[in-house]
C-alpha cells in the first residue's frame, strides 16, 4: 500500500497565492498523483476569462494550477516540403495572443506571433485572443464562421488523467472527440498538436445599419432567411452586434474573407479602441441601464438617443490586415476593465433561426429591461466532432448576451434569466460552457432550470461520461457543486469517498504572476 504523501512532495513546484505553476509534464503528474493519493480536487486555470465557478471552486481540498515554463512553449515546428502546412506541438498553457493580466505574457511569446513569423496561421479565433490554448479549446471557443473551426486543425491532444497517466489521442479517435471540449474533466491538457495552414490576411467591411436594412431584415413571410443565408452561405467570417432597444434598433455588421498576405494593409479600427471613447461609452451604459429599468416611453426614447451616436448610420470601414489582428478585433477595445462584460451564449441548429429570433423579438419588444443597454451579438459556428461542443452534430446559430458589469440596476443573473426562461425550452438549445449558465434549481419567471434541460440536448454526453469515468475514477477533476451537477456526473458512493484533509501551500517566490485578480473576471 502506498504511503500517504505530504505537501513537501510538491514543494519544488512554484506556487503563488495558492496557485501552483507546473513547469513541465512531470510536475503536472506530481500534482495529480498527490491529489489522487490524498483526496484533493485539481483544477487548471488559463487566463481566467470564464466565470470563476466554471474554473474552480472554493474548497480547501482543491489544488489550483496554471501551466507555465515548458508548457507555454512551442515544442516542435515541422513544415512540410511544399510549405502548405506546418505541424506544431505546443504547450497548452501558451497564450494565443497577449494576456495583459499575466506579467510573463508578451506578444513575442504568444502562439499567434510565433506561428505567423514562420508563415502560418489559425483559421479562426474568438473575438479576443487573451486565452490560453487549453482554455480556449476546453470551453468551445469558436469565433464567427461556419466555414472554419479550430477542430479542423487539431491533430493530437496530450493530457494527464486522474490516474496520473500521460495520455494522447489523435484526430478521429474516440478519446480525441471526448477531450476536445471537456472543461478539464478528463484531466489537465498539457500539449496540443496543430496542422496549420499558411498565413493569410482578412479583408472585409464593417458598417452600421438600421435593423430593417441589415441581415436581420425579415422576408415577406416574416422569417429570417437573409440572416440564415448571411451566416451560413454568403460570408467566410461574420459577426453582428444588434442594438435591440426600441429607439436604437440598429445593427453593426462585421464581415470578412481570406485574402493573400501580400495584400495592401488597411488596418481595422475598433469603435471602442480609444480610451476616451470607452470611458464615455461606460458612462452612457450606466445611464442607459437605469433608463432600461424604468421602462417608460420617455425613458426608452432617451435610451435610444444615448445609444445612437455610438452606431451612426453610414459609418463604415473597409479593412484588410493580418489574421491575428482582424479575427480577434475586440483585442483593440477595453473590455478587460473599462467595458468589462459578462456573457451567456445560446447555440442552436441552423434550422432553429426563425423560432429563436421570433422569441427574442417578442421578448425585447415587450420588456425594455430585457432589451437592455447594450448589444445582442449574433454569430455562427462550424459543426464540431467534439462530444460536448455546442456545435456537435450540426452547424450552429449563436446568440450571445452581454451584461455590463458596472450596471447600477439589476444583475447578470436577472438579465440573462429573461432569455433563459424564453429560449431554453426551444428544442436543441445548448449553452457556451465558458460563459454564464443558469443557476440550478432557480426559477426564471415560470421556468425552473434543471441540469436535465441541457443534458438532453447532448446526444454524446453518455459516451463522454463513460470515458470520463475511466480517465478520472476518483473524480479529482470534478467540482461537485458545479460540473458534477450540470453534467449529471454521479457522485462517488460514500464507501468510495474518504475524509478530505487540509493542504498547506508553499510559495517559492514573492509577487503574483497574475495582476488585477484576473481569475475573478466575469464573476458577477
Helices and strands as residue ranges (DSSP letters): G 7-10, E 15-16, E 19-20, H 25-38, E 41-44, H 52-55, E 62-65, G 69-72, E 74-79, E 85-91, H 111-117, E 120-121, H 133-138, G 150-153, E 154-160, E 166-170, H 174-179, E 188-198, E 201-210, G 211-213, H 225-229, I 230-234, E 237-243, E 250-259, H 275-294, H 297-308, G 309-311, E 316-322, H 323-326, G 329-332, E 341-349, G 350-352, H 353-366, H 368-371, E 376-381, E 396-404, H 412-423, E 430-431, E 443-444, E 447-448, H 451-455, H 461-471, H 483-486, G 494-496, G 518-520
